[in-house]
Amino acid sequence: MGIRAALAVHPDTGRGAAARIAGTVAARLRAGVDRLDLLGTASPDDLPDGLDALVVLGGDGAVHHAVQYCAATGTPLGLVPAGTGNDLARGLGVPLDPLQAADAVVAALRERRHRAVDLGHAGGTWFATVLCTGFDAAVNARAARLRWPPGPHRYDLAVLAEVAAFRARPVTLTTDTGRLDLDATLVAIGNTPFYGAGMRICPRADPADGLFDITVVGRATRADLLRILPGLRHGRHLRHPAVRTLRAREVRIEATGWPLCADGEMLPGGAVTARCHRGALTILG
Ligand SMILES: Nc1ncnc2c1ncn2[C@@H]1O[C@H](COP(=O)(O)OP(=O)(O)OP(=O)(O)O)[C@@H](O)[C@H]1O
């Protein structure tokens, strides 16, 4: 029987960038499949039965929705980055050029080349990149509320506003190996290394080791934050004495009143337990 795939393109992704190249990407993918359905969403309820692959043309938000379907059904996922961050693609070494990525998906479909990667699960939601709470989740929430400036500069403005407003809070982290009580500025639970369009927050996270890499920034002054943040892109923040890392299969975070986000999507706040599920997602290529 032939290969049946769907291409999910959300109109908002990359501020419309995905929709603009959807026709070109679909034409490339048709070279590798027998049937391609073009969908405006990748939400589990709207997807047809019997798919051999789901390809997402979009950013981490669009991928986050698709991951819910792929994890539940075992359907292999193809990534064609067209968002603002594309941090899962970056973390898995998928080409960031959408046409190159589409060609790589076609090759993988033809050669039936798959790989299994881990997923996190927390609060009823699967996540593929980083679950974070504290300063970075507050930046994400603030950036999402801003209407100006356009693109990634919204994050720069949100960072400045949060550096001025943010206070460390008491946090309890309980992992499968121990418990940590501290005043923290942020906690990032990484399945893959990146968030925020290339910030290497959990630089050693390996998506195929069955474990999270957890980066914890303890009590930090504004001056500390201004020293830590520029190093994020290259993972140099780990050298700062306020920063520590843990590795665990399961972690519970208790932090009153902090925002929580996973794959850049806001989640309901409150205490949460995240568990790493080895090989829960199949990636094409
Ligand atoms: N299938 C979907 N169902 C509902 N909402 C979606 C879906 N796909 C994407 N969205 C929403 O559209 C918005 C933009 O999508 P996406 O996050 O992919 O693009 P982006 O923000 O440009 O990229 P990135 O997340 O990589 O920075 C997100 O808030 C996301 O929640």
The ligand as an ORCA input file, in Angstrom:
! r2SCAN-3c Opt
* xyz 0 1
  N      -2.370     22.962     15.464
  C      -2.494     24.072     16.174
  N      -3.588     24.255     16.926
  C      -3.735     25.382     17.657
  N      -2.842     26.380     17.696
  C      -1.735     26.250     16.972
  C      -1.494     25.085     16.167
  N      -0.307     25.234     15.546
  C       0.181     26.434     15.958
  N      -0.681     27.033     16.796
  C      -0.472     28.324     17.479
  O      -0.009     29.291     16.581
  C       0.981     30.110     17.239
  C       2.196     30.253     16.329
  O       2.682     28.974     15.978
  P       4.216     28.564     16.157
  O       4.571     28.582     17.591
  O       4.408     27.312     15.409
  O       4.960     29.715     15.401
  P       6.044     30.702     15.925
  O       5.624     31.266     17.244
  O       6.322     31.644     14.818
  O       7.319     29.738     16.086
  P       8.181     29.270     17.356
  O       7.243     28.664     18.346
  O       9.158     28.290     16.777
  O       8.845     30.505     17.881
  C       1.333     29.410     18.565
  O       0.862     30.187     19.646
  C       0.607     28.113     18.511
  O       0.011     27.776     19.756
*
